[in-house]
Amino acid sequence: MKKIESFQINHLTLLRGIYVSRQDKVGDEIITSFDIRMKEPNRQPVMNTAEMHAMEHLGATFLRNHPIYSTKTIYFGPMGCRTGFYLLLSGDLESKDIVALVTEMFMFIIHYNDTIPGASPRDCGNYLDMNLPMAQYEAKKFVEEVLEKIQEENLIYPKE
């Protein structure tokens, strides 16, 4: 069986950042899949499900209510390895095109101080597994350490 593209990225040298994971044509539209990598794979501890779950609810809510990206947002959700998130947007986009959007989303999470949207037994299948303070900690760490000083090596997958 052919190895899929995301398993061909060298996770031993991958840094935290925002990467174009792939682009797919669906009808006349291009869908760009982004790898929002918050942890260095296999070198930094992964995030727990509770903070990732809170970030997923808040990030998805933010994106689907964004004045520009609400109609371009296809999906926002966690990676199974718990080192980051996938964001799928309609459009032929590059990583640098969404740095401001991702920063704005994480700032929203950092400053959020209300009930997490969808965090109820009616609206979510695992509503108790959320940790807003840790979500805010991880978001702040990513903004300060990566997004505020993002470089080319945080925007383009390593060659090898």
C-alpha positions as CSV (number, residue, x, y, z in Angstrom):
1,M,0.0,0.0,0.0
2,K,1.2,3.5,-0.8
3,K,2.3,5.6,2.2
4,I,0.2,8.7,2.5
5,E,1.8,12.2,2.2
6,S,1.5,13.1,5.9
7,F,3.5,10.0,6.8
8,Q,6.3,11.0,4.5
9,I,7.1,14.2,6.5
10,N,10.2,13.8,8.6
11,H,8.7,14.1,12.1
12,L,12.2,14.0,13.6
13,T,13.1,17.4,12.2
14,L,9.6,19.0,12.1
15,L,9.3,22.3,14.0
16,R,6.3,23.9,15.5
17,G,4.5,26.1,13.0
18,I,1.8,26.3,10.2
19,Y,2.3,24.1,7.2
20,V,0.4,23.4,4.0
21,S,-0.2,19.7,4.4
22,R,-1.9,19.2,1.1
23,Q,-4.2,20.7,-1.5
24,D,-7.1,18.9,-3.1
25,K,-9.4,20.0,-5.9
26,V,-13.1,19.4,-5.2
27,G,-15.2,20.4,-8.1
28,D,-13.9,23.9,-9.1
29,E,-12.7,24.6,-5.6
30,I,-9.2,24.1,-4.1
31,I,-9.2,22.9,-0.5
32,T,-6.0,23.7,1.4
33,S,-5.3,21.5,4.4
34,F,-3.0,23.1,7.1
35,D,-1.0,21.4,9.7
36,I,-1.0,23.7,12.8
37,R,1.9,22.0,14.7
38,M,2.0,23.1,18.3
39,K,4.4,20.5,19.6
40,E,7.6,19.2,18.1
41,P,6.8,15.5,17.3
42,N,8.6,12.9,19.4
43,R,10.6,15.6,21.2
44,Q,8.0,17.5,23.3
45,P,5.2,16.2,25.4
46,V,1.9,16.0,23.6
47,M,-1.2,17.9,24.7
48,N,-3.8,16.1,26.8
49,T,-7.2,15.5,25.3
50,A,-9.0,17.9,27.6
51,E,-7.1,21.0,26.5
52,M,-7.3,19.9,22.9
53,H,-11.0,19.3,23.1
54,A,-11.5,22.8,24.6
55,M,-9.4,24.3,21.8
56,E,-11.3,22.4,19.2
57,H,-14.7,23.8,20.4
58,L,-13.4,27.3,20.7
59,G,-11.3,27.3,17.5
60,A,-14.2,25.9,15.5
61,T,-16.6,28.4,17.0
62,F,-14.2,31.2,16.3
63,L,-13.6,30.2,12.6
64,R,-17.3,29.6,11.8
65,N,-18.1,33.0,13.1
66,H,-15.2,34.8,11.5
67,P,-16.2,37.7,9.2
68,I,-14.0,36.5,6.3
69,Y,-13.2,32.9,7.0
70,S,-16.6,31.6,8.1
71,T,-17.7,30.6,4.6
72,K,-14.2,29.3,3.8
73,T,-13.8,27.0,6.8
74,I,-14.3,23.3,6.0
75,Y,-12.9,21.7,9.2
76,F,-10.8,22.4,12.3
77,G,-9.9,19.5,14.6
78,P,-7.2,17.7,16.5
79,M,-4.4,15.5,15.1
80,G,-4.6,12.0,16.5
81,C,-1.0,12.3,17.7
82,R,-2.0,15.3,19.9
83,T,0.8,17.5,18.6
84,G,-1.6,20.0,16.8
85,F,-4.6,20.6,14.7
86,Y,-5.7,20.4,11.1
87,L,-7.5,23.3,9.5
88,L,-9.1,22.9,6.1
89,L,-10.0,26.1,4.2
90,S,-11.4,26.6,0.7
91,G,-8.9,28.5,-1.5
92,D,-5.5,28.2,-3.0
93,L,-3.6,29.3,0.1
94,E,-0.1,29.3,1.5
95,S,0.9,29.0,5.2
96,K,1.9,32.7,5.4
97,D,-1.6,33.6,4.2
98,I,-3.2,32.4,7.5
99,V,-0.7,33.4,10.2
100,A,-2.8,36.3,11.2
101,L,-6.0,34.2,11.2
102,V,-4.4,31.5,13.4
103,T,-2.9,34.1,15.7
104,E,-6.3,35.8,16.0
105,M,-7.9,32.4,16.8
106,F,-5.4,31.5,19.5
107,M,-5.8,35.0,21.0
108,F,-9.5,34.4,21.1
109,I,-8.9,31.2,23.1
110,I,-6.4,32.9,25.4
111,H,-8.9,35.6,26.3
112,Y,-12.0,33.5,26.4
113,N,-13.7,33.6,29.8
114,D,-17.2,32.1,29.4
115,T,-18.8,28.7,29.1
116,I,-17.1,26.7,26.3
117,P,-19.6,26.5,23.4
118,G,-21.1,23.1,23.0
119,A,-19.8,21.9,26.3
120,S,-23.1,20.2,27.4
121,P,-24.3,16.6,27.4
122,R,-26.9,17.6,24.7
123,D,-24.3,19.2,22.4
124,C,-21.1,17.0,22.8
125,G,-20.3,13.3,23.2
126,N,-17.6,13.9,25.8
127,Y,-18.5,17.3,27.3
128,L,-16.7,16.8,30.6
129,D,-13.3,16.2,29.0
130,M,-12.4,19.9,28.6
131,N,-9.8,22.0,30.3
132,L,-10.0,25.8,29.4
133,P,-7.1,26.9,31.6
134,M,-4.7,24.4,30.0
135,A,-6.1,25.3,26.5
136,Q,-5.3,28.9,27.3
137,Y,-1.8,28.0,28.5
138,E,-1.0,26.0,25.3
139,A,-2.5,28.7,23.1
140,K,-0.4,31.4,24.8
141,K,2.8,29.3,24.6
142,F,2.2,28.8,20.9
143,V,1.5,32.5,20.2
144,E,4.5,33.7,22.2
145,E,7.1,31.1,21.1
146,V,6.1,30.5,17.5
147,L,3.5,32.8,15.9
148,E,4.9,36.1,17.2
149,K,8.3,35.3,15.7
150,I,7.4,33.0,12.9
151,Q,10.2,32.2,10.4
152,E,10.3,30.4,7.0
153,E,11.3,27.1,8.7
154,N,8.0,27.3,10.6
155,L,6.0,27.7,7.4
156,I,7.4,25.1,5.0
157,Y,7.8,21.4,5.7
158,P,11.5,20.3,6.1
159,K,13.0,18.8,2.9
160,E,14.3,15.8,4.8
